[in-house]
């Protein structure tokens, strides 16, 4: 009888809210549905649910709407060499790239800018830093704004660098939007693989404006528990050991750029506010 009622509610075309609310999902536990994320492992856009790959697309680009972003990149240091898909215990980590998190038992240094593992050349290859930097974001698909909120973890290669031909790494792209007083949640962003780069690297550009009728949904999605979880560096406690699930697209690729030391930056000065559609048109013109 109970199952019949649940199915009736689920299938009712008059139901206003689709799927689980955050309270029901939280009490039911993580085994229901599972966390969802987008990976760029192997230079392919892949979707994972609960740690298992459930789909991939062949296109070299993917359109998303950024609904939440961590305010700073994170850092994670693994003393043990990484193997694809292996669960590892980090030796040290930082949610803000400035100081080790409070639950790190044996911090390597008091601050990230003083840590020997964050210096370029400290990795086993001698070309990058042993402590890796990444930026956590939450995205939705533009054709399904009210659908799944997915985590997208960007490696440093996709974050830092300069604009090239109308496409830019994550940080430069966000600075462009901010300079026009346009929030990322108002823009459909196109992510494209940098085919000139030896490892998977994303570049970003404004593709279109989010329809005005969808903006309220973007705001609601940004306040969801799924969005909160997507932008957090989560370290798991198992049998007394600190463990973290390592996204394969973050830690198994070399970095050919110098990671900047993260410090407080002066706010971006916005130009006169422009219509989002105008920003997109100007951005598209630069790519021609």
C-alpha atoms as one frame of an Amber mdcrd trajectory, in Angstrom:
protein
   0.000   0.000   0.000   2.776   2.414   1.003   4.719   1.730  -2.211   1.586
   2.354  -4.275   1.196   5.807  -2.692   4.849   6.689  -3.329   4.594   5.623
  -6.971   1.385   7.569  -7.340   3.069  10.729  -6.057   6.137  10.167  -8.224
   4.106   9.675 -11.396   1.553  12.401 -10.775   1.727  15.098 -13.434   0.398
  17.564 -10.865   3.402  17.160  -8.556   5.069  20.542  -8.208   8.441  19.322
  -6.935  10.303  16.671  -8.894  12.493  14.144  -7.074  13.780  14.161  -3.501
  14.028  17.222  -1.315  17.244  17.808   0.601  15.848  16.707   4.009  14.577
  13.362   2.703  17.829  12.667   0.881  19.919  13.563   3.937  18.029  11.258
   6.312  17.845   8.446   3.752  21.624   8.433   3.450  24.258   8.729   0.756
  23.404   5.341  -0.708  20.265   6.814  -2.267  21.049   8.324  -5.643  24.708
   9.007  -4.845  26.809  12.064  -5.521  27.064  13.192  -9.133  30.046  14.746
 -10.838  31.548  15.546 -14.223  35.078  14.324 -14.947  37.491  15.151 -17.755
  39.484  11.953 -17.356  41.228  10.953 -20.575  40.148  14.109 -22.358  36.487
  13.024 -22.393  33.516  14.503 -20.531  32.220  11.738 -18.262  29.383  11.606
 -15.737  29.822   9.699 -12.481  27.129   8.741  -9.986  28.176   7.345  -6.627
  31.726   6.858  -7.922  30.694   4.858 -11.004  30.829   6.113 -14.564  27.336
   6.191 -16.062  27.923   8.049 -19.311  30.291   9.961 -21.574  29.995  12.278
 -24.551  32.169  12.309 -27.660  31.967  16.050 -28.299  35.011  18.189 -27.492
  32.802  20.728 -25.744  30.094  20.734 -23.083  27.715  23.509 -22.030  26.965
  24.092 -18.344  25.688  26.720 -15.934  27.883  27.379 -12.906  25.526  27.639
  -9.935  28.097  27.584  -7.100  31.876  27.807  -6.798  34.267  27.500  -3.894
  35.653  30.937  -3.052  39.217  29.648  -3.165  41.071  26.666  -4.623  41.923
  23.703  -2.428  45.217  21.885  -1.959  45.835  18.200  -1.243  49.150  16.435
  -0.686  49.530  12.666  -1.008  52.761  11.086   0.167  51.847   7.869  -1.639
  51.920   7.698  -5.429  48.464   7.863  -6.999  46.935   4.959  -8.907  43.798
   5.477 -10.983  40.638   4.810  -8.944  42.520   3.963  -5.740  41.307   5.299
  -2.399  44.185   7.187  -0.808  44.881   8.814   2.523  46.146  12.382   2.149
  48.949  13.527   4.387  47.850  17.154   4.369  45.111  19.266   2.819  43.744
  22.785   2.759  40.282  24.005   1.789  41.509  27.552   1.138  45.082  27.030
  -0.141  46.350  29.202   2.687  46.538  27.031   5.810  46.039  23.308   6.566
  42.517  22.400   7.663  41.948  22.050  11.393  41.440  18.271  11.182  44.858
  17.611   9.597  46.659  15.599  12.296  50.231  16.385  11.236  50.435  19.513
   9.063  53.595  19.732   7.008  53.781  23.493   7.498  51.819  26.218   9.268
  50.788  27.784   5.952  50.707  26.682   2.330  53.018  29.435   1.099  55.712
  28.184   3.520  55.269  24.496   2.694  58.057  22.736   0.822  55.484  20.527
  -0.917  53.777  23.505  -2.578  56.993  24.639  -4.263  57.380  23.960  -7.966
  59.743  21.044  -8.446  58.762  19.217  -5.263  56.876  16.464  -7.114  58.429
  13.121  -8.068  58.855  14.390 -11.640  60.630  17.518 -10.480  58.519  19.754
 -12.726  55.417  20.473 -10.609  54.509  20.858  -6.951  53.830  17.739  -4.909
  50.806  19.402  -3.282  48.147  19.728  -5.964  45.737  22.599  -6.408  42.152
  22.260  -7.656  38.942  24.314  -7.728  35.561  22.829  -6.820  32.397  23.965
  -8.575  28.734  22.953  -8.920  27.101  22.921 -12.347  23.798  22.055 -14.013
  22.998  21.406 -17.656  21.408  24.370 -19.469  18.662  22.177 -20.979  17.782
  20.800 -17.526  18.311  23.614 -15.006  16.126  21.848 -12.436  17.910  18.531
 -12.964  21.018  17.020 -11.395  23.498  19.270  -9.618  26.949  17.907 -10.495
  30.366  18.523  -9.043  33.068  19.675 -11.450  36.598  19.702 -10.013  39.013
  21.738 -12.104  42.761  21.020 -11.979  45.180  23.946 -11.891  45.825  23.566
 -15.623  42.190  24.524 -16.289  42.151  27.338 -13.718  45.145  29.588 -14.323
  46.485  31.220 -17.467  45.566  33.882 -19.994  42.760  34.261 -22.509  43.476
  32.795 -25.924  41.295  33.532 -28.938  38.134  34.268 -26.995  38.537  31.258
 -24.684  40.105  31.437 -21.243  40.990  29.320 -18.222  38.502  29.375 -15.346
  39.983  32.261 -13.326  40.435  34.574 -16.311  36.932  33.722 -17.550  35.383
  34.611 -14.189  37.314  37.863 -14.114  35.915  38.715 -17.551  32.352  38.142
 -16.339  32.976  40.130 -13.158  34.410  43.047 -15.131  31.032  43.317 -16.872
  29.075  42.907 -13.611  27.623  39.584 -14.818  27.278  36.628 -12.442  28.265
  33.196 -13.739  24.785  31.855 -12.980  23.306  34.122 -15.652  25.464  32.648
 -18.415  25.514  29.349 -20.280  29.217  28.556 -20.293  30.879  26.447 -22.975
  33.741  24.243 -21.774  36.149  23.102 -24.494  39.233  20.922 -24.369  42.461
  22.688 -25.244  43.618  20.430 -28.077  47.105  21.993 -28.024  47.730  20.832
 -24.466  49.316  17.410 -23.720  46.904  16.605 -20.855  43.150  17.295 -20.410
  42.730  21.028 -19.995  39.533  23.066 -20.242  39.013  26.545 -21.623  35.803
  28.508 -21.062  33.699  31.019 -22.983  30.246  32.588 -22.749  27.917  30.703
 -25.098  24.490  32.187 -24.355  22.410  33.893 -21.697  20.347  31.795 -19.290
  16.678  32.470 -20.164  15.161  34.945 -17.708  12.457  32.425 -16.814  15.145
  30.005 -15.568  17.057  32.410 -13.320  14.899  31.666 -10.270  15.632  27.960
 -10.728  19.365  28.703 -10.856  19.093  30.481  -7.507  17.142  27.605  -5.956
  19.651  25.043  -7.224  22.518  27.102  -5.824  20.992  26.806  -2.340  20.611
  23.018  -2.468  22.518  20.538  -0.322  23.967  19.030  -3.501  25.533  22.390
  -4.405  26.925  22.773  -0.876  28.526  19.335  -1.036  29.919  19.877  -4.537
  32.125  22.794  -3.529  33.532  21.241  -0.349  36.812  19.385   0.012  35.502
  16.303   1.817  37.900  14.108   3.772  36.496  10.809   5.018  37.327   9.135
   8.337  37.672   5.348   8.046  39.104   3.113  10.794  40.930   6.065  12.253
  42.595   6.970   8.954  41.942  10.112   6.947  40.882   9.214   3.423  39.581
  11.120   0.470  38.127   9.987  -2.834  40.510  11.331  -5.469  38.886  12.556
  -8.702  40.934  10.903 -11.423  41.008  14.057 -13.539  42.755  16.090 -10.843
  45.741  14.171  -9.563  46.983  11.904 -12.335  48.031  14.562 -14.799  51.175
  16.730 -14.937  50.854  20.475 -14.620  52.755  22.534 -17.161  51.938  25.856
 -15.532  53.255  27.478 -12.404  50.725  27.409  -9.600  50.373  30.880  -8.121
  50.521  31.470  -4.387  46.942  32.294  -3.390  46.710  35.645  -1.645  43.993
  38.200  -1.107  43.333  39.951  -4.395  41.948  43.392  -5.099  38.328  43.200
  -6.224  37.670  43.335  -9.931  36.410  46.731 -11.033  33.205  46.276 -12.998
  32.575  48.241 -16.130  29.188  49.725 -16.889  26.670  46.880 -16.547  25.870
  45.245 -19.858  23.196  42.868 -21.035  24.352  39.245 -20.825  23.474  38.693
 -24.478  25.783  41.589 -25.428  28.619  40.004 -23.458  28.095  36.719 -25.284
  28.087  38.410 -28.688  31.325  40.277 -27.936  32.959  37.087 -26.655  31.871
  35.146 -29.748  33.241  37.860 -32.021  36.689  37.480 -30.413  36.755  33.792
 -31.331  36.322  34.478 -35.048
